[in-house]
Amino acid sequence: STFDLLLNIKLQDTYKLSAGGLISLATFNQAFVGFNYYSLSDIFNMFTGNLYLGRYYSSLKFGHRIVVPQKKTMLIDFTLTGNRWNYFSNEETSLFDTYSPSYIVRKESSLRTRIGLPAANNSLLSNEVAFSWIEDTYYQTKNFDENVKPDESEYFFATTKLIFENNNQNRKQYASRGNRFYGGLFYNAGFEYYTEGFIDTIGDQTREGNSLSWFAIKIQNENYSRIGEKFFMGTLLDITLSNREYSENYTATLINSYKFEPTPMSRQIFGSSLRNTSYIAAGIMPVFEITRDVNIKGGIYLYSPVYRVKDNNGVPEKGNLFEKIMGVGEVNIVYHTPVGPLSAGFNYFSDESKKMFYYLNFGYILFNKSGLD
């Protein structure tokens, strides 16, 4: 009876509409619209949907989240997603590059359900089951004849995942403080069908199929610590280990390999040198805060496949254990506006055919989840 507590409560709106995107002096421009609908009774329901439209990436997602109040709040998610990635043959990032033929196109539809429980502050332990239907069309080389029908690989996967996540970083992107940890154990099983491309559109294509199953474990830890009044040092550890077998050809193997993506730009390029069935990577990211909202950030990352996938005339071959270490470098300046980051800088990739990428972006570089993520 020492204090009186007075609450001035304002109910959240039933609807929420959002719009945004990425404006870039590159081919990665993107538009985004989304909606949320909330319903509160004995349980909390949230219905969501969004649409991404862009030359490189397009996606449509619908979701339903149920939050059940109990001693430990439980959430249940159902999500239906369609994704399309379009990788260009020359990987140019010029806005004025009006023609660049598609080298690889991936279309994916996925249905996911997840049950999650809070593990601690800012932490979630979840179990997820996903079903994915994937269609890849691609050429075996970037110097291809557009009159030749591309190769096709089709997949169906059922995936079960056990994931622990913790995130208290201060930014959705270009963070400078806090920690993000992700640990996941995956089991995947399904089928692969491969159809070889050909020139004569009248002839029959050969179609081969086989079953696939593999385990994977992923660990990512990104942490930022203050070492001065305006200076922070970030560290990154990224490990993915799996026993996934190779696909029918080298290009299909790369498309379906796990990818190291330490920077926003690395998420937008195909990055053949950053893909492998298993890898270990680490990096440091110094950050200097000019002001609270203006940061200069650098990054030096080292990445090594456990067994590098080699190209033997289109046939994937297993290399030696940790036979090569590759590097990624990053320098950018970011202004965090109230509606999104304005960023400019460059990325360097030591083993890509195009090594240097410059960019000037306004907005976030975000994607809907894949069924295999």
Residue pairs with C-beta under 8 A, 6 or more apart in sequence:
12 38
13 38
14 37
14 38
14 39
15 35
15 36
15 37
15 38
16 35
16 36
16 37
16 38
17 33
17 34
17 35
18 32
18 33
18 34
18 35
18 36
18 50
19 32
19 33
19 34
20 32
20 339
20 340
20 363
20 364
21 29
21 30
21 31
21 32
21 54
21 363
22 28
22 29
22 30
22 54
22 361
22 362
22 363
22 364
22 365
23 29
23 361
23 362
23 363
24 95
24 359
24 360
24 361
24 362
24 363
25 94
25 95
25 359
25 360
25 361
26 93
26 94
26 95
26 359
26 361
27 55
27 56
27 88
27 92
27 93
27 94
27 95
27 97
27 100
28 54
28 55
28 56
28 57
28 93
28 268
28 361
28 365
29 54
29 55
29 95
30 52
30 53
30 54
30 56
30 57
30 363
31 52
31 53
31 54
32 50
32 51
32 52
32 53
33 50
33 51
34 48
34 49
34 50
34 51
35 48
35 49
35 50
36 46
36 47
36 48
37 46
37 47
37 48
38 44
38 45
38 46
39 45
39 46
39 47
42 69
43 66
43 67
43 68
43 69
44 65
44 66
44 67
44 69
45 64
45 65
45 66
45 67
46 64
46 65
46 67
47 62
47 63
47 64
48 61
48 62
48 63
48 64
48 65
49 60
49 61
49 62
49 63
50 59
50 60
50 61
50 368
51 59
51 60
51 61
52 58
52 59
52 60
52 367
52 368
55 86
56 85
56 86
56 87
56 88
56 268
57 83
57 84
57 85
57 86
57 367
58 83
58 84
59 81
59 82
59 83
59 84
59 367
59 368
60 81
60 82
61 79
61 80
61 81
61 82
61 368
62 79
62 80
62 81
63 77
63 78
63 79
63 80
64 77
64 78
64 79
65 75
65 76
65 77
65 78
66 75
66 76
66 77
67 73
67 74
67 75
67 76
68 74
68 75
68 76
72 117
72 118
73 117
73 118
74 115
74 116
74 117
75 114
75 115
75 116
75 117
76 113
76 114
76 115
76 116
77 112
77 113
77 114
77 115
77 116
78 112
78 113
79 110
79 111
79 112
79 113
79 114
79 369
80 109
80 110
80 111
80 112
81 108
81 109
81 110
81 112
81 368
81 369
81 370
81 371
82 107
82 108
82 109
82 110
83 106
83 107
83 108
83 109
83 110
83 367
83 368
83 370
84 105
84 106
84 107
84 108
85 104
85 105
85 106
86 102
86 104
86 105
87 102
87 103
87 104
87 105
87 269
87 270
88 100
88 101
88 102
88 103
89 100
89 101
89 102
89 103
89 139
89 142
89 144
90 97
90 100
90 142
90 354
91 269
91 270
91 352
91 353
91 354
92 100
92 354
93 357
93 358
93 359
101 144
101 146
103 138
103 139
103 142
103 144
103 270
104 136
104 137
104 138
104 139
104 251
104 255
104 270
105 136
105 137
105 138
106 134
106 135
106 136
106 255
107 134
107 135
107 136
108 132
108 133
108 134
108 135
108 370
108 371
109 132
109 133
110 130
110 131
110 132
110 133
110 370
110 371
111 130
111 131
111 371
112 128
112 129
112 130
112 131
112 369
112 371
113 128
113 129
113 130
114 126
114 127
114 128
114 129
115 126
115 127
115 128
116 124
116 125
116 126
116 127
117 124
117 125
117 126
118 124
118 125
119 125
119 164
119 166
120 166
121 168
122 166
122 167
122 168
123 164
123 165
123 166
124 163
124 164
124 165
124 166
125 163
125 164
126 161
126 162
126 163
126 164
126 165
127 160
127 161
127 162
127 163
128 159
128 160
128 161
128 163
129 158
129 159
129 160
129 161
130 157
130 158
130 159
130 160
130 161
130 371
130 372
131 156
131 157
131 158
131 159
131 371
132 155
132 156
132 157
132 159
132 190
132 370
132 371
132 372
133 154
133 155
133 156
134 153
134 154
134 155
134 156
134 157
135 152
135 153
135 154
135 155
136 152
136 153
136 154
136 155
136 252
136 255
136 256
137 150
137 151
137 152
138 150
138 151
138 153
138 251
138 252
138 255
139 148
139 150
139 151
139 197
139 251
140 151
140 249
140 250
140 251
140 314
142 353
144 150
145 199
147 199
148 197
148 198
148 199
149 197
149 198
149 199
149 201
149 205
150 197
151 194
151 195
151 196
151 197
151 249
151 251
151 252
152 194
152 195
152 197
153 192
153 193
153 194
153 195
153 247
153 248
153 252
153 255
154 192
154 193
154 195
155 190
155 191
155 192
155 193
155 212
155 256
156 190
156 191
157 188
157 189
157 190
157 212
157 371
157 372
158 188
158 189
158 190
159 186
159 187
159 188
159 189
159 371
159 372
160 186
160 187
161 184
161 185
161 186
161 187
162 184
162 185
163 182
163 183
163 184
163 185
164 181
164 182
164 183
164 184
165 181
165 182
165 183
166 179
166 180
166 181
167 178
167 179
167 180
167 181
168 178
168 179
168 180
169 175
169 177
169 178
169 179
169 180
169 222
169 224
170 176
170 177
170 178
171 336
171 341
172 364
172 366
173 264
173 341
173 364
173 365
173 366
174 264
174 295
174 297
174 332
174 334
174 336
174 341
174 343
175 222
175 224
175 234
176 224
176 232
176 234
176 287
176 289
176 295
176 297
177 224
177 226
177 232
178 223
178 224
179 221
179 222
179 223
179 224
180 220
180 221
180 222
180 223
181 220
181 221
181 222
182 218
182 219
182 220
182 221
183 217
183 218
183 219
183 220
184 216
184 217
184 218
185 215
185 216
185 217
186 215
186 216
186 217
186 218
186 242
186 372
187 213
187 214
187 215
187 216
188 212
188 213
188 214
188 215
188 216
188 244
188 372
189 211
189 212
189 213
190 211
190 212
190 213
191 209
191 210
191 211
191 212
192 209
192 210
192 211
192 212
192 247
192 248
193 207
193 208
193 209
194 207
194 208
194 209
194 247
194 248
194 249
194 252
195 205
195 206
195 207
195 208
196 205
196 206
197 205
198 205
208 248
212 244
212 245
214 242
214 243
214 244
214 245
215 242
215 243
216 240
216 241
216 242
216 243
216 244
216 258
217 239
217 240
217 241
217 242
218 239
218 240
218 258
219 237
219 238
219 239
219 240
220 236
220 237
220 238
220 239
221 235
221 236
221 237
222 234
222 235
222 236
223 234
223 235
224 232
224 233
224 234
224 285
224 287
225 232
225 233
225 234
225 235
226 232
227 233
230 288
230 289
230 290
231 286
231 287
231 288
231 289
232 286
232 287
232 288
232 289
233 284
233 285
233 286
233 287
234 284
234 285
234 286
234 287
234 299
235 282
235 283
235 284
235 285
236 262
236 281
236 282
236 283
236 284
236 285
236 301
237 281
237 282
238 260
238 262
238 279
238 280
238 281
238 282
239 279
239 280
239 281
240 258
240 278
240 279
241 278
241 306
242 258
242 277
242 278
244 256
244 257
244 277
246 253
246 277
246 309
246 316
246 318
247 253
247 255
247 256
247 316
249 314
249 315
249 316
250 309
250 311
250 312
250 314
250 315
250 316
251 314
253 277
253 309
253 316
254 272
254 275
254 309
255 275
257 275
257 276
257 277
257 309
258 275
258 276
258 277
258 278
258 279
259 266
259 271
259 274
259 275
260 266
260 271
260 274
260 275
260 279
260 281
260 301
260 303
260 328
261 267
261 271
261 274
262 281
262 283
262 299
262 301
262 328
262 330
263 299
263 301
263 328
263 330
263 347
264 343
264 361
264 365
265 330
265 347
265 357
265 359
266 274
266 328
266 347
266 349
267 365
267 367
268 365
269 349
269 352
269 357
271 349
271 352
272 352
273 326
273 349
273 350
273 351
273 352
274 303
274 326
274 328
274 349
275 309
276 305
276 306
276 307
276 308
276 309
277 305
277 306
277 307
277 309
278 305
278 306
278 307
279 303
279 304
279 305
279 306
280 303
280 304
280 306
280 322
281 301
281 302
281 303
281 304
282 301
282 302
283 299
283 300
283 301
283 302
283 328
284 299
284 300
285 297
285 298
285 299
285 330
286 297
286 298
287 295
287 296
287 297
287 298
288 295
288 296
288 297
289 295
290 296
293 335
293 336
293 337
294 333
294 334
294 335
294 336
295 333
295 334
295 336
296 331
296 332
296 333
296 334
297 330
297 331
297 332
297 333
297 334
298 329
298 330
298 331
299 328
299 329
299 330
299 331
300 327
300 328
300 329
300 330
301 327
301 328
301 329
301 330
302 325
302 326
302 327
303 325
303 326
303 327
303 328
304 322
304 324
304 325
304 326
305 319
305 322
305 324
306 321
306 322
307 318
307 319
307 320
307 321
308 319
308 320
308 323
308 324
309 316
309 317
309 318
309 319
310 316
310 317
310 318
310 319
311 317
324 351
326 349
326 350
326 351
327 348
327 349
327 350
328 347
328 348
328 349
328 350
329 347
329 348
330 345
330 346
330 347
330 348
331 345
331 346
332 343
332 344
332 345
332 346
333 343
333 344
333 345
334 341
334 342
334 343
335 341
335 342
335 343
340 362
340 363
340 364
341 361
341 362
341 363
341 364
342 361
342 362
343 359
343 360
343 361
343 362
344 359
344 360
344 361
345 358
345 359
346 356
346 357
346 358
346 359
347 356
347 357
347 359
348 355
348 356
348 357
349 355
349 357
